Amino acid sequence: MTMLKTLLISMLLFMKGGAIYDYKVESVDGGKINFADYKGKKILIVNTASMCGNTPQYAELEKLYKKYEKNLVIIGFPANNFGQQEPGSNAEIKEFCTKKYAVSFPMAAKISVKGTDIHPLYKWLAEESKTKHFEPAEVQWNFQKYLLDEKGNLVAVFSPKTQPLSPEVTAAIEKKY
């Protein structure tokens, strides 16, 4: 009976579009990022770009990561969807983030965050955002932020201009859900 129940729950999750912990993505250095490894932590997902006016947010994202690293993981997703502001290869992106901003949080391989080739994770984030009436639901520009709680539920979406260390973001990270 337990196995049947597990199978039914898995099927329902799959039909709904899965859960964050179902996703595994390639990292910028060719390894894997398994979201299941972050159960029990909040997750901040950010689409990034190296040549954007918002690029200095990397510095605040790193500070945020260091401040909350026991309870939070930040995962950057380089994307070239807006103004061709992330044209580099994964190796170039990693070098830029490491040398210019000392980024130590996980960085995924470059993906698409909108359009017909949208990555399944970002499709899931947009669907979850719409279901929960978060704005903006779909990615508007580089450095849009999605916050998930310790159970993998999407709890907040922040616009690209919202600074990572803003009271709005830190309050959402510190909030008990």
URWOUR-V622361 format. One record per residue. N is the residue number from 0. RES is the residue in three letters. PHI is phi in whole degrees, -180 to 180 (999 if undefined). BURIAL is I if it has 24 or more other C-alpha atoms within 12 Angstrom, else O. D_LAST is the distance of its C-alpha to the last C-alpha in Angstrom with 2 decimals. Layout:
n=[N | N]
res=[RES | RES]
phi=[PHI | PHI]
burial=[BURIAL | BURIAL]
d_last=[D_LAST | D_LAST]
This chain:
n=[0 | 1 | 2 | 3 | 4 | 5 | 6 | 7 | 8 | 9 | 10 | 11 | 12 | 13 | 14 | 15 | 16 | 17 | 18 | 19 | 20 | 21 | 22 | 23 | 24 | 25 | 26 | 27 | 28 | 29 | 30 | 31 | 32 | 33 | 34 | 35 | 36 | 37 | 38 | 39 | 40 | 41 | 42 | 43 | 44 | 45 | 46 | 47 | 48 | 49 | 50 | 51 | 52 | 53 | 54 | 55 | 56 | 57 | 58 | 59 | 60 | 61 | 62 | 63 | 64 | 65 | 66 | 67 | 68 | 69 | 70 | 71 | 72 | 73 | 74 | 75 | 76 | 77 | 78 | 79 | 80 | 81 | 82 | 83 | 84 | 85 | 86 | 87 | 88 | 89 | 90 | 91 | 92 | 93 | 94 | 95 | 96 | 97 | 98 | 99 | 100 | 101 | 102 | 103 | 104 | 105 | 106 | 107 | 108 | 109 | 110 | 111 | 112 | 113 | 114 | 115 | 116 | 117 | 118 | 119 | 120 | 121 | 122 | 123 | 124 | 125 | 126 | 127 | 128 | 129 | 130 | 131 | 132 | 133 | 134 | 135 | 136 | 137 | 138 | 139 | 140 | 141 | 142 | 143 | 144 | 145 | 146 | 147 | 148 | 149 | 150 | 151 | 152 | 153 | 154 | 155 | 156 | 157 | 158 | 159 | 160 | 161 | 162 | 163 | 164 | 165 | 166 | 167 | 168 | 169 | 170 | 171 | 172 | 173 | 174 | 175 | 176]
res=[MET | THR | MET | LEU | LYS | THR | LEU | LEU | ILE | SER | MET | LEU | LEU | PHE | MET | LYS | GLY | GLY | ALA | ILE | TYR | ASP | TYR | LYS | VAL | GLU | SER | VAL | ASP | GLY | GLY | LYS | ILE | ASN | PHE | ALA | ASP | TYR | LYS | GLY | LYS | LYS | ILE | LEU | ILE | VAL | ASN | THR | ALA | SER | MET | CYS | GLY | ASN | THR | PRO | GLN | TYR | ALA | GLU | LEU | GLU | LYS | LEU | TYR | LYS | LYS | TYR | GLU | LYS | ASN | LEU | VAL | ILE | ILE | GLY | PHE | PRO | ALA | ASN | ASN | PHE | GLY | GLN | GLN | GLU | PRO | GLY | SER | ASN | ALA | GLU | ILE | LYS | GLU | PHE | CYS | THR | LYS | LYS | TYR | ALA | VAL | SER | PHE | PRO | MET | ALA | ALA | LYS | ILE | SER | VAL | LYS | GLY | THR | ASP | ILE | HIS | PRO | LEU | TYR | LYS | TRP | LEU | ALA | GLU | GLU | SER | LYS | THR | LYS | HIS | PHE | GLU | PRO | ALA | GLU | VAL | GLN | TRP | ASN | PHE | GLN | LYS | TYR | LEU | LEU | ASP | GLU | LYS | GLY | ASN | LEU | VAL | ALA | VAL | PHE | SER | PRO | LYS | THR | GLN | PRO | LEU | SER | PRO | GLU | VAL | THR | ALA | ALA | ILE | GLU | LYS | LYS | TYR]
phi=[999 | -62 | -64 | -64 | -62 | -61 | -62 | -65 | -64 | -61 | -64 | -63 | -62 | -63 | -66 | -75 | 113 | 85 | -124 | -55 | -73 | -83 | -91 | -131 | -130 | -73 | -89 | -61 | -100 | 95 | -81 | -123 | -111 | -107 | -63 | -62 | -67 | -106 | -57 | 91 | -118 | -75 | -127 | -110 | -104 | -135 | -84 | -122 | -156 | -84 | -123 | -112 | -62 | -89 | -54 | -59 | -62 | -53 | -62 | -70 | -62 | -65 | -62 | -61 | -60 | -65 | -66 | -116 | -59 | -71 | -121 | -143 | -121 | -109 | -126 | -91 | -123 | -59 | -146 | -108 | -82 | -123 | 62 | 53 | -93 | -138 | -81 | -73 | -78 | -58 | -63 | -67 | -64 | -61 | -62 | -60 | -63 | -73 | -75 | -82 | -125 | 52 | -64 | -118 | -77 | -61 | -122 | -81 | -68 | -60 | -135 | -107 | -107 | -160 | 88 | -70 | -105 | -57 | -66 | -54 | -63 | -72 | -65 | -62 | -60 | -65 | -65 | -62 | -62 | -65 | -59 | -94 | 61 | -85 | -125 | -76 | -75 | -90 | -64 | -95 | -169 | -62 | 76 | -73 | -124 | -119 | -109 | -113 | -81 | -66 | -103 | 87 | -89 | -68 | -119 | -163 | -130 | -119 | -65 | -57 | -81 | -68 | -72 | -57 | -96 | -65 | -56 | -61 | -73 | -65 | -63 | -67 | -69 | -80 | -67 | -91 | -105]
burial=[O | O | O | O | O | O | O | O | O | O | O | O | O | O | O | O | O | I | I | I | I | O | I | O | I | I | I | I | O | O | O | O | I | O | I | O | O | I | O | O | I | I | I | I | I | I | I | I | I | I | I | I | O | I | I | I | I | I | I | I | I | I | I | I | I | O | O | I | O | O | I | I | I | I | I | I | I | I | I | I | I | I | O | O | I | I | O | O | O | I | O | O | I | I | O | I | I | O | O | O | O | O | I | I | I | I | I | I | I | I | I | I | I | I | O | O | O | O | I | I | I | I | I | I | I | I | I | I | I | O | O | O | O | O | I | I | I | I | I | I | I | I | I | I | I | I | I | I | I | I | O | I | I | I | I | I | I | I | I | I | I | I | I | I | I | O | O | O | I | I | O | I | I | O | O | O | O]
d_last=[31.55 | 28.51 | 29.76 | 30.18 | 26.66 | 25.33 | 27.67 | 26.57 | 22.85 | 23.90 | 26.11 | 23.47 | 21.13 | 24.22 | 25.27 | 21.91 | 22.20 | 20.50 | 17.22 | 16.55 | 17.73 | 21.00 | 22.03 | 24.54 | 26.16 | 29.16 | 28.73 | 30.94 | 33.19 | 33.69 | 31.35 | 28.29 | 24.59 | 22.84 | 19.15 | 19.01 | 19.80 | 16.38 | 14.37 | 12.01 | 11.92 | 10.35 | 13.23 | 14.87 | 17.73 | 20.59 | 23.97 | 26.61 | 30.31 | 32.90 | 35.10 | 32.79 | 32.57 | 28.87 | 29.86 | 29.68 | 25.86 | 26.36 | 27.11 | 23.86 | 21.87 | 23.73 | 23.05 | 19.29 | 19.51 | 21.62 | 19.48 | 16.24 | 17.99 | 16.86 | 13.19 | 13.90 | 16.60 | 18.21 | 20.49 | 23.25 | 25.08 | 28.52 | 29.83 | 33.16 | 32.28 | 32.78 | 36.18 | 37.00 | 35.10 | 34.34 | 37.78 | 37.89 | 37.77 | 34.95 | 37.15 | 37.72 | 34.05 | 33.23 | 36.15 | 35.19 | 31.57 | 32.76 | 35.82 | 34.72 | 31.11 | 30.88 | 27.87 | 26.63 | 23.41 | 24.03 | 25.97 | 26.65 | 30.09 | 30.94 | 29.78 | 29.93 | 26.83 | 28.63 | 31.80 | 33.57 | 32.83 | 29.05 | 27.35 | 25.56 | 22.24 | 22.52 | 23.66 | 20.54 | 18.36 | 20.54 | 20.36 | 16.57 | 16.64 | 19.34 | 17.72 | 14.65 | 17.19 | 16.14 | 19.14 | 20.87 | 20.17 | 23.08 | 23.96 | 26.09 | 27.35 | 26.95 | 23.82 | 21.33 | 17.84 | 15.09 | 11.68 | 9.95 | 6.91 | 8.30 | 9.08 | 10.88 | 9.29 | 10.50 | 8.19 | 11.11 | 14.86 | 17.13 | 20.87 | 23.40 | 24.54 | 21.21 | 21.86 | 19.57 | 19.73 | 19.27 | 17.17 | 15.21 | 14.29 | 13.87 | 11.62 | 9.21 | 9.69 | 9.35 | 6.23 | 3.79 | 0.00]
